[in-house]
């Protein structure tokens, strides 16, 4: 699984967590890992791309997909990646 797919998978898993204490633990863990990481590591191009996608989503040009569909797509991509 490549980095982008792994991040997407983690995002999908986070969306399913409803326990605030677990979310707080995850947030503290991430903050601890990111301590010292400069915000500059996110390029201006990446920020612009995010802004374009967000604007398209807000206009209704992009639609979200269900968690089930996300997992299905990730598994399909993983099988494809492993075949390479």
Buried (B, 14 or more C-beta within 10 A) or exposed (E): BEEEBEEBBEEBEEEEEEEEEEEEEBEEEEEEEEEEEEEEEEEEEEEEEEEEEEEEEEEEEEEEEEEEEBBEEBEEBBEEEEEE
